[in-house]
Amino acid sequence: MRDQSVILFTRYGMGETQGDLPLRLAVKYLTLTLQSGVFPGKILFYTDGVRLACEGSPVLEQLRELESSGVELVLCQTCLETFGLSQQVKVGVVGGMGDILDALQNAEKVISL
């Protein structure tokens, strides 16, 4: 089941702390989301969050499963270009700030992680 909520990933993981905890939390969150069967309409990635959809990310498997279940994954083009990651995108679509703004303005609920 999908709803019209939007999830924001603006960091490489969840929360602000040192070590691998933010990535472990992101893996757990996305795994539990898949297990729940209740999916957001979209997941947006900007600033450091774009790294989650790029080569080497520990959440690529979960993101691919969500995308194949109909969840739209949108990555910020400017962020990817700034970090030199445009050629390393492994999942989702590259969009602009207009796409992100549209998703946020039309969301029933926005969850920032």
ZIPEJO-V970025 format. One record per residue. RES is the residue in one letter. SS is DSSP state (A for helix, B for strand, O for the rest). Layout:
RES&SS, RES&SS
This chain:
M&O, R&B, D&O, Q&O, S&B, V&B, I&B, L&B, F&B, T&O, R&O, Y&O, G&O, M&O, G&O, E&O, T&O, Q&O, G&O, D&O, L&A, P&A, L&A, R&A, L&A, A&A, V&A, K&A, Y&A, L&A, T&A, L&A, T&A, L&A, Q&A, S&A, G&O, V&O, F&B, P&O, G&O, K&B, I&B, L&B, F&B, Y&O, T&A, D&A, G&A, V&A, R&A, L&A, A&A, C&B, E&O, G&O, S&O, P&O, V&O, L&A, E&A, Q&A, L&A, R&A, E&A, L&A, E&A, S&A, S&O, G&O, V&O, E&B, L&B, V&B, L&B, C&B, Q&A, T&A, C&A, L&A, E&A, T&A, F&O, G&O, L&O, S&A, Q&A, Q&A, V&B, K&O, V&O, G&O, V&B, V&B, G&B, G&O, M&A, G&A, D&A, I&A, L&A, D&A, A&A, L&A, Q&A, N&A, A&O, E&O, K&B, V&B, I&B, S&B, L&O
